[in-house]
């Protein structure tokens, strides 16, 4: 049975979001699976730590002189706050490139305050505001490092993407992984939840130096990974170096977690209808069900265990809550 995330109105269930999840332990064994572990889904931005891993392994991060904070932004789906934009600009400056060299497109920041301030100031969204700007700075660094030119670096046929997909294929021990185009125009693979969980388990294991660097960067600068009040950032911060997580579009999530009971584990979660509102609740319910968080860690993330529903008069009319149904 899958995990259900129920939306209630008063005493009645109004909607249900369905989640599949897989957890793989330090021995590579599946210790928890609900729904279909072979469910094929697009990994979207949950791939970013591994795209960063490919760039690190190539030597491009060191060639560019990126620091740990900038490496964390390479793994991010950030909210476009000043700290994110300034970090992306610093990366471009180190590469000797301009904002116009980005091929990720532009959108206004998801951070409400920043977006409203930009609109009030009549400022136009730039590629550095794109939540993927850190990842793309990493791809530009790889393009320069390879000496193959930055133009068209998002295309599947460009050496940048070939290096990244070769790395991902080797990590998954899979060939012919189907690839489509992400919102930022870069290629994004379709993978089973089992494959995603296994990749995050490798990240938690410290067996790959490049992924250890990505893990450590995310753990050192959690605010770079998401932003203020973002679940990714708050989860990473609460765990204090013990785990990292990365959400992706259409509500997919990977978690790399070091545990005493199971060793380094990898978690993959997919909300089948793509609802983001359900994901933090499902992630917390899964952590609670498997007793993966300490009381202190749970306390820091308590706001994500259930969500109160209010109407336009701020009257409580229901809630959203996740359940492990067996």
N, C-alpha and C positions, 0 to 999 in steps of 0.2 A: 504493500500500500504506500502511496506517496504521502508526503507531509502536506497538510492542508492549512491554508491561511484564511480564516473565516472573518468576513466583514458582517457585523451585526448591526441591526437597527432595533433598539429596544431589546426585547427578549428573543428576536427572530434573526436567523441567518439570512442575509440579503445576497451576498456574493461569496464565492470561494475561489481563491487562487491556489493552484496545485503546483507543488514543487517536487522535483526529483533530486536526489543527492547520493553521492558516493564518497566514502572515506577509506583511504589506503594507508596502512601502517608502515613502520620502518622496515619490515620484512617484505614489503610489496604485496601484502595480503589485504583483501578487502575486509574491513572490520565492521562496516555498516553500508548498507545499500537500501534505498527506498525508491520505488518507481523502477525505471529501466536504466541500469548502469551503461547500457550500450546506446542510449538515446543520443542521436547525432544533433549537435547544436553548433552555432557559430560562437567561437570563443571571444570574438570582439576584443575589447580593451583589456580583458583578463590576460591577454597574451603579452601585454607590454613589458612585464619583468623579463620575459624570455626573449623578446625582441631586443631589449637592453642587454641581455646576456650575450647575444650574438655580437652586438657592437663592442662590448667589453672584451670578449674573447679575441676579436679581430685586432685589438690594439688601438682602435680608433678613439676610445675614451681617453686613454693616456696621451695619445698624440695631440688631441684637442686641448688637453689640460683641464678637463672637466673635474670639478670637485665633487664631494659626496652629495652635497645638496643638489647640484645640477644632475647628478646621476639619479637621484630620487625623482626629479621631475621627468626624467626619461621614462619612468615607470608609472607616471601619473595620468589620471583623468581629472585635471584640476578645475577649480571653479572660476578661474580667471581673475583672481584677486591680485593686488599689486605685487605681493610677494612672488606669485607665480609668473606674472608678466616680466618682472624685473629679472628673474632668474633665466627665463627664456632669452631675454635680450642679452644677458651676460654670455650665454652660450653662443649666440650668433656672433657676438663681438669677438669671442675667442677663435671662432672659425673664419673671421674676416668676411662674413656674409651679411646680407640685408634681410629685412622682413619679407621683401619681395621674392626672396629665394625659397620661401616656404611654398609647398604645394598641397597644404592641408585644408585650405579654405578658411573662411572667417565666420564666427558667430559671436554674439554678445555673451559676456560671462554668465554662468549659471548662478553666481553669487548675487543675490537680490540687491544688496546695497550697492555693489560695484556697478551692476547693470543700470540701475536707476540713476546713479550719479553720472554715468557716461551719457545716458539719454538726455538728462537735464543739461549737461554741458555740451550737448550736440556733438559728441564724439562718435566716430564711426568705429565699428568693430574691426579689428585687425587679426591677421593669422596668429599673432602671439596670444590673443585671447582664446583661441581655440583650445579646448581641453586637451588636445593631443599635441600641443606645440612642443612639449618636452621630448616626446617620442620622435617627432619629426626633426628636432635639432640633433638627436642621436643619429637618425638616418642620414642627415646632411653631413655629420661628422664621418660616418662610414663611407659616404660617397667621396669625400675629399681624401680620406685615408687610402681608398682603393685607387684613386687617381683616374676615375672613370667619368668624371663630370657630374654635376648635381642636377642638371636638367633631366626631368622625367624620372627622378629617383623613386617615385611612388608606383611606377609601372611594374607589373609582374616580371617583365623581361629585363629590367634594370639589374645590374650586378648587386646593388644594395639588397634588393628583395630576394635575389637568388641566394645570397649569403645567409640571410635571415631564415629563409625557408629550409635551406640545407641544415642549418643548426637545429631548427625545430623538428625536422624529420628524424635527425639523429637522436635527439632527446626522446622522441616518442617511439623510436624504432619502427617507424611506419613510413612507407613511401606512397606516392600518389594521393596525398592528402588533398581533398577538394578545397579550392580557394576561390573566394569571391571578393568584392570590393567593400571596404568599410566606409563609414561616414566621412572619414578624413581622407579618403581616396587611396589609402594604402591597402594592400592585399590582406585579407583576414581568413584564416582557415576554419573549416568545419571539423569538429572533433567529437568523439564520444565523451560522455562525462567521466568514464573510466580513464581515458587518456589524459583529460585535464587534471583529474585528481592525482594521477601518477606523476605528471610534470611538477605539480606543486609539492608533492612529496620529495622529489629530487631537490627542489629549491630549499626545503626545510632541512635536508640531510647534510648540507655543507660539502657534499661530494664534488660539486662543480665550483671551482674558485670564482668563476665569473658570476654565477648565480648567488654565491655567498656575498659577493660585493653588492649585488643588486638588493638582496635581502637586508644587509647591514645599512645600506643607504636609506631604504624605505623605513627601517626601524629607527634610524637616527633623525630623520626629517619627515615624520608622519604628516605634518601639515602640508608638505609638498605633494603628497600622493593624492589628496582630495581637496582639503581646505577646511575652513571653519565650519564646525558642526556636521562635517561629512562623516558617514559611518566608517569608511575606510581609514581615515585619519584617526578617528576616536578609538577604533578597535586596535590599531597598531600602537597607539599611544598607551592604551590601557594595559597592553600585554608587555610593555617595557622591554622589547627585544626578543620576546619569546615567539612571536608570530607576526605575519603580515598577511594582508588580504588585498585582493584587487577585483573590483566589479567591472562588468562589461555591459555593453548595450543589450537591450532586450532582456535584461535581468539575468545575467549569468555571473557566477562568482567563483573564484579560486581562493583557497586559504592554505598557507604553509605554516605549520605549527609544530613547535618542539614540545614533546610531552614526556613525562616520567613513565607513564603506563604503557604507551604504545610506541615510544620513540618518535622520530620525526614523521609527521603525518601530512598527507595532502587531502584536501577537501574540494569537491566540485558540487555546485548547486545551480539548478536552473529552475526559474519560475516559468512554467510552460506558456503562460499568456503574456510574458514579457513585462509584468507589472513591477515597477521599482518600489512601490509602497510596501510590497510584501517581503522584499528581500532581506532587510535588516532583521525583521521579526523571525523569519525562517532561519536565518543564520544563527541568531541567538538561541532559538528553540533547539536547534541541532547541537550547539555547544553545550547547552544545559542537559539535554537528553544523554549525551555521552560523557558528561561530567568532565569537560575539557578545560573549563575555566575555574579559577579560584574564586572564593567569595569576594575578595577585593576587586578582581577583574570584572566579575558580574556586576558588582555595585557601581563601578564606573560606567558601565554600559546599560544600566537599568532602564534608561529611557527608551531603549530599543526593544524591550521585551514585549511591550504591548503599546498600541496606539489609540488614544482616545479620539473619538469622532465627535465633532461639534458642528452646529449649524451656523448660519450667518448672525444669529443673536448670541453666539457663544454658549448655547445650551448643549450639554452633553446628550447625544442621541444614540450612542453605541460605541463600539470599539473594533479594532482589528487585532486578532490574536492567532498565533500559529499553534498547530497541534500535530503531534506525531501519532498517526492513526494506525493501530495494529489490531 
